[in-house]
């Protein structure tokens, strides 16, 4: 059997998707309070990954796209955690 990705890249993809799903759990939590503080950053991250996929993969390969996804989702997850820690029970985001 032949692997699609080497073990290190597979681990990086797993960590990336874990951060992605954790961030989406926070988005669902914010929506319960009818707030959308992560809508614009999530849209920017999606556009970066789609554009990166169209421009980077043909030139540099799949490994560069995995690195791009990991870096974008790590930054977005860090921001989501920052917003979550400043979110109060009334549904307001404290600056």
PyMOL commands that set and color helices and strands:
alter all, ss='L'
color gray80, all
select helices_A, chain A and resi 7-32+39-60+62-85
alter helices_A, ss='H'
color red, helices_A
deselect
rebuild
show_as cartoon
